[in-house]
Each structure stands twice: as C-alpha cells, then as structure tokens.
Amino acid sequence: MSDIIQLLPDSVANQIAAGEVIQRPASVVKELMENAIDAEAKNIHVAITDAGKTCIQVIDDGKGMSETDARLSFERHATSKIHQAVDLFALRTM
C-alpha cells in the first residue's frame, strides 16, 4: 500500500474557504461513507451509538491506507485528492 495523503501547501489551503466543516454527526457519516466508496469498498457497515455522540464507526473492505497515511490523515489540510487549488473543480466522489 503506497502513501497518497499529503499536507496541502499553505498557499493552496488558504484559497479553500470553509471547506469541509463537520457540524453534526450526519456530516461525519456522510464523509466516512464517501471515503469508503472512494476506496472502492464492496461492503460497508455503519454502527452509530447515542445518535453519533458516543461512537460513529464505519467498517469497509476498501483499499485501506498505509500506516503513514493513517497518521497523516488527522493533520489539518491533509488530503489525497487536492494538490493545487484548481483540483477543487475536478473532484469526483460517488
């Protein structure tokens, strides 16, 4: 599994307005489902506890990610889809 996640340069990150702001548990579920689909998952299982306040878990059989990408994915402005601002107009999910 190769590393594909990178941190956006400040010049690109600053051009992205509010972007992906998670405001409620449903937004988290949507984002995680899109990630599973982007990873070409054939089976996706979602478990939600306490209306998403306690736990939101998505298990899928997609491509997965390297250990490096898993750690980097928690950093601000970490992405595998955008390298420059113009890439925002070519994003394809679902």
N, C-alpha and C positions, 0 to 999 in steps of 0.2 A: 504494500500500500504506500503510495507516494504522498509527500506533503504537498497540499494545494492551497492551504489557507495562508494569507499574508496580511500584514498590517498595512492599511492604506497610508500613503504619504499625507502629511498634514494639509498640503495644498489641495488634494482631492477630497479629503474628509471635510474640510471647511466649505467646500462647494455643495455638499449634501445638506439640505435643510434639516428638518427634524428627523427625517428618515423613519426608521423602524423604532417607534416608541411603544413599549408594551404598557398598556393602560389597564387591562383586565385579563383574567385567566383565559378567556376565549381567544385573545390575541396570541397567547403563548401556545395554545393548542394548534391554532392555525399555522403559526410559524414552524412548529415541530413537525406537523403533518407535511407541510411543503418541503421541509428538509428531507423527510423520509421518501417522498415522491422523487425529489431531485436525485436521491441516492439510488434510484431505480428499485425501491423496495416492492416486493410482490405481496408481502403480508405485513400489515401494520396493526398493532394492538395498542389501544389507548386506555389508561387507567387514571381516573380522577378521584381524589379524596377530598371531602369537605368543600365541594364546589371549586376546587382548584386552590384553596387557601393552604392546604396541608401538603398536597402532592399532585403533580401532573407528571405522568410517566408515559413515554412513547417508546415502544419496542418494535423494531422492524428488522427485516432481513436485507437491508440495502447494503451498498458497497462498504460502508463504515469509513473510518478515518484513522490516520496514523496517530500514534501517541503524541507526537509533536503538534499535529493539527488539533487534537482534542484539548490540549493545554492552551494553545494559542486562540482557540475559538472563544474563550472567555474574555479576551482583551477587547478594549474599545476599538472600534473601527477595524476589526478582523473580518476578512471575507475571502471567499474563494471565487466570487463572481465579478468583482469590480477591480479593475487595475487603474483606470482613469475615469474622470467624470463622464465622458461620453458613453461609457459602458452602461450607465444607468438607463439609457434609452434602448438597449438591446437585451435587457434581462428577460429570460424565459423561465417561468416556473409553471408547472401544471400545463 
